[in-house]
Amino acid sequence: MTDITPEAQFENFFALFEQPIQFELPQKSLDERLRLLQKRYHPDNVAKNIADVVKAQQQSEQASALINQGYQTLSAPDSRAAYLLDMAGQAQNVEQSIADFDFLEDAMQMRIDLDEAIDNKDRPALQQLHPKTAERLATQSTRFQTAYQNKEWQTAIDATQKLKFLVKLDADITTGLDDIASTEQSDDDDLYV
């Protein structure tokens, strides 16, 4: 019986998703490869190749978990950067605290602005935070990419730490906007009851 799980065929997530080992990746290409992998390792397709149904189900579940982990890792700039550092043997300090006090001060203010906007259900304030966060994400992504290419590991680690914070902040902004939209939709629905 042959092992048909992705981990048996690919040594890293970039290979699994047929992407070059680099920071900049086209999201569309990742999405297309995800759909192809999900189809290939779907339980129905795996069962056709393996006579043992229980073994086929286990391999399908393992493949699905690996594919999802790979997609999540490569889709987000912070996890992709951390993964690249790990592959280069340079990820040992990624989880340490950020030491850049100017960045921390700016980040703290953005977090305060976010919390106030969410508490006050202030959609325009949240919408103004999105481009600020996107700009900072782009800056840190460029810093990481340059540092990684030049093997300036400390700068790459610093950029990765900042990316982690900014990705979380951006996700919280999106969640806040979604929550406000849900509340507004719910309020509108109540008007017609």
N, C-alpha and C positions, 0 to 999 in steps of 0.2 A: 504494500500500500504506500503510495507516495504522499508526501506532505505538500499540500497545495496552498498553505497559508502564505500571506505576503511576506512574513518575516523570514520564511525559508528562501525567498527569492531576492530580497532586497536588503542591503546592509544599512540603509538610512532612509529617512523620510523623503529626502530629495530624490533618491533613486525610485522609491515607491511611487512618487507622483511625477516621475520623469521630468524633473526640473534640474537646472544647473545648480551647483552648490554656491549660492550667492544670496545676498540680502534682498535685492529687488526681484520680485516674482509677480507675474501677471495673475491677478485674482481669477480672471476668466479661465485661464488654463488650469488652475487648481480646481475650480468648480467642475470643469469638464472631466478631469481625471477622477475626481471624487465620484461622480455619477457612474463612470465606466467601472471603477473598482467596486462600487457598491453592487452594481449589476453582476459583475464577474464573480464576486464572493457571496452573492445572495444564497440563502439556504437551499433554494430550489436548484440552483446551478451547481452548488457544491455536491449536493446529494446525487446528481447524475454521474459524478466522477468517483464517488466513493460508495462501495456497497454497504458499509456499516453506517446505518442512519444516525446512530448516536455519535459516532466519530465525525460524521459529516456536519452535524449540528454544532458540535464543539469547535470544529475548525472554522465554521462560518462565524460563530460568535467571536472567536479569537481574531479572525480576520477583520470583522466589523469594528471591534475595539481598536485594533491597530490602525486601521484606515481612519477612523474618527480622530484618534490621537494625533496622527500625522497631519491630518487636515487642520485641526485646531492649532497645532504647533506652527505650521507654515503659513496659516492665514493671518495671524496677528503679528505685527512688527516686533513686539517685545519678546514673545516666545520664539519667534524665528531667530532673532538676534541671540537670545540665550542658547538656543540649539546650536547655532553656528559656533558660538564661543565654546560650548561643550565639545563639539566635534574637533575643535582646535586645541582642546585640553586647557582652556583658559577660563572656565566658568566658575572657578572656586570662590571668587569674591562677588559674584553677581547678586547674591542675597543680602549683602551687607547694606547698611544704611547709606543714604546719599549724603555726601560731605559738602556739597556746594550750597552754601548758605543763601546765596542770591536766588538760586533755583528753588530752594525750600521756601523762602519767603514768598516768592511769586506763586508757588504751588499752594501754599497755605491760603493765600488770598483768593485764589481761584476756588479752592475747596469751600471757603467761607461763603463766597458769592454763590456757589452751587447750592449749598445747604439753605441759604436764605431764599433763593429763588424757588427751591422745592417746597420749603415751609410756607411760602407766600403764594404758591401755585402761580408763579410769575413766568409765563411762557416766554415773553420777549427777552427777559433776562437770561433764561436758559438758552434761548436761540443765539444770543450774543456770545455765550461761552463756547459754542461749537466751533466757530472759525478761529478763536484764540487757541483752543486746544489743538485743532487741526494744524495750525501754523507751528506750534511747538512740537507736535509729533513729526512734522516734516523736517524741522530743524534737527531734532535728535536722530531721526532716521538717516539724514545726510551725514551727520557726525559719525554715526555708527558705521555706515557703509565705507566712508573714507578711512576711518581708523582700522576697520577690519581688513580692508585691502592692503593697508600699509603695515599691518601687524602691530599697531599701536594698541596693545591689549588694554592698558589701563583706561585709555580714552574710550575704547569700545565697551568696556565694562561700565564706565560711568554713563555712557549714552544708553546702554541697555537698562540700567537702573532707572533712569529718567523715563525711558519708554514705558516701563512697567507702570510707573505712577500715572503717566499721561493716558495710557490705554484704559486703565481703571477709571480715571476721571471722565474720559470720553464715554465709557460705558454707563457711568452713573448719570451723565447728562442725558443720554438717550433714554435711559430708564425713567428719569424724571419727566422728560417730555412725553413719553408713552403713558405714564401715570396720569399726568395732567389731561392728556387727550382722552383717556378712559373715563376720568372723572367728568370731564365736560360732556362726553357722549352719554354717560349715565344720567347726568343732570338734564340733558336734552330729552332723553327717553322718559324721564319722570314727568316732564311737562305734558306728555301725551297720554298719561295714564288716567 
